[in-house]
Structures are given as C-alpha cells and as structure tokens.
Amino acid sequence: MKAFKYIGTFLFVALLYCSSCFSQNNQWRVYNTSNSDIPDNYILSIGIDQNDNKWMGTRWGIVKYDGENWIKYSKNSTKEVEYTSIRNITIDSAGQVWTGTWGDGMAFLRFPMGNQDDPNAKFKWIYYKEKNSAMPHNVVKAICVDKKGNKWIGTEEGLLLMEILDWGEGGLRWKTFYTSNSGLPHDAVYNVAVDKFNNKWIGTFGGGLAKFDGINWTIYDIKNSGLPDNYIISMVIDHEQVLWIGTYSGGLARFDGTDWKVFKTSNSELPDNVVYSLAVDTENKLWIGSINSGMASFDGSIWKTYDIMNSGKPYTVSAISFDKKGNLWIGTGGGVAVYNEDGIK
C-alpha cells in the first residue's frame, strides 16, 4: 500500500495564504480568506452550474460565488458537524449541487422555495450516510451522473449506484459493488467517468482501472495493459472519447480504447508524476494539475506549464474548472486562482 492513502494530505505541500504573495494582473486573479469570504484556503473541488455560479468545496465547507456575492452553505442542523471537507462537487442536469466529503458521506443542497440564485434563499442539506442509506463508507471520493441521471458514487470501501426509478420523487434503488460481489478490482474507488456509450470507467486506488457496461467488467492494470500505476487519483474523458488517467506516481496515461500512451517527467514535459487533477476545455485541450509542480496544458503535441501569478513557488492544483467565458478556475492550497491567457473576462 502506498504511503499516503488519503490524497488530501498532500495539500500541505504548497500553501499560498495571502493575496499579497502575488501581483494581480489581467491574466491572473486570486481569491482567498484575505480578500473574499471563502471559508478556508484549501480549495478541494470546484463546480460551475448552468448560470455560471462557481461552487467551491473547501476543508471547512462549501461556498458559492455568483460574481458579486460569496454565499456560504454551512450545515444548519445542530445534530451535525457545522463544517466538513468537501472533496468533490457534482452538479446534475437539474442544477442540484451534490457533494462528497472526507468523512460525512454524500449530500445535496435543496432549496425548498426553488430560488437557488437568491443569495438569501433558504436551503437544506439532504444527507446520505452509512446510518441512513446504503452508503458503504462515509468517505466519498467521487460522484458521477450517467446518461439516465443515476449517481455512481465512489467511496473508500465500494462503489454505490443510486438509481433513479420511474415512480416519481423518492423512487430510488441502491446497489453496492465490492470486489466480493462484482468485477470491481479494488474497493477504494477514487474516480468514476461515463463515456458517450454510458460505459462507466472506474479508477481505483490500488486495483487499477475497470470498465463496466452494465453487465460485463473489463479490468486494466499494470500486468495486463499499458496502465503505469494501479493507484489512480484523477480521470477525464475528452471530446474524442479518449480516457486520460492521472496516477499517484506513474504519471499520465492516455487510453483510446485500444492503445495506451504514457507521459512521465522522463519522456515528456509533464511537470510531476503525481497527477492530482484533470480537465478538458472546449477546444479539447487537456489541463493537468500536479501535487507540487503547478499546472500544465497539453493539446496533443505542445506542452505548456503555468506558474500561478508568476509567484515562482511550487503549488498544489487540486481542481480545475472552466466558466462560460473561458476563464479557468483553479483550486489550490492557498485559495482559488482564476486564469485567462487573453485576460480575465
């Protein structure tokens, strides 16, 4: 087993605590606890909804930025811990915000009056944990929505399907996949992605990669494929249905369904062999966040590395997302950075 089981512990590598560390310019902007209402500088996840609102998961809760207001959505029940580490954010087709946490299960944010864009709107957290659902573990690493609206939930101890039935609201069916009852190669599921054929690609932390078509499981690991490391910590499917896989120590892998290609610091300009986050923009360019060497992009032939705010310091990039104006929102250990090569819009 690798030395670090919980990837979040890496964030101590590079903390960028204050905006004074950087010189703001037209290409870069940083928001953190010193110049905004972000509850914590550890930005673990970012989601952007249909209205271009930015939802940011931190070590101490979730915050939304609508371009003017910072709205914190703390847990409002005295029976719950007030804050929690939001490891991932998924926004479904209905605009509902789903969160996976480091130990508090999964939740979604409900607005009883249906006025989600009102900064003062009433809200309620709906929780799914081991004690009140089929959730196999309260550490939730990934939430992915398939073509039918079903949620595929990766946890520290199994993969959970939250299937939407046709009964109307409340019609749910749960199914849990383990190594003991399915073809899942490892119970620690860190990533789930769905391709255009509705195949589920499942990245595990120790068992490699699995493809599940609803019936059959196909396993790819270091022994039977070109996968360079069985410890997968990030994944994305690009517009050509190519799967990009970020690993714990084996660099970046590209898999088109037939052929594998591996990029490491030794054979490419990849800045770090620990690939913490991945995203694809509208032009099908791949953006890569590293654990201690910043961010890079790759368009299939040209690599480019980015030094956040020209700080000259190494830093962790835990999340990358794109808004409708083409700005990159980058989650780091010292706040959220916004970048646009042509100037922030």
Secondary structure, DSSP 8 states (H G I E B T S, - for coil): --S-SSGGGGGGG-----GGGS---SSEEEE-TTTS--S-S-EEEEEE-TT--EEEEETTEEEEE-SS-EEE-----TTS-S---EEEEEE-TT--EEEEESSS-EEEEE-TTS-TT-TT---EEEEE-TTTSS-S-S-EEEEEE-TTS-EEEEETTEEEEEEE-TTSTT-EEEEEE-TTTSS-S-S-EEEEEE-TT--EEEEEBSS-EEEE-SS-EEEE-TTTSS-S-SBEEEEEE-TT--EEEEESSS-EEEE-SS-EEEE-TTTS--S-S-EEEEEE-TT--EEEEESSS-EEEE-SS-EEEE-GGG------EEEEEE-TTS-EEEEETTEEEEE-TT---
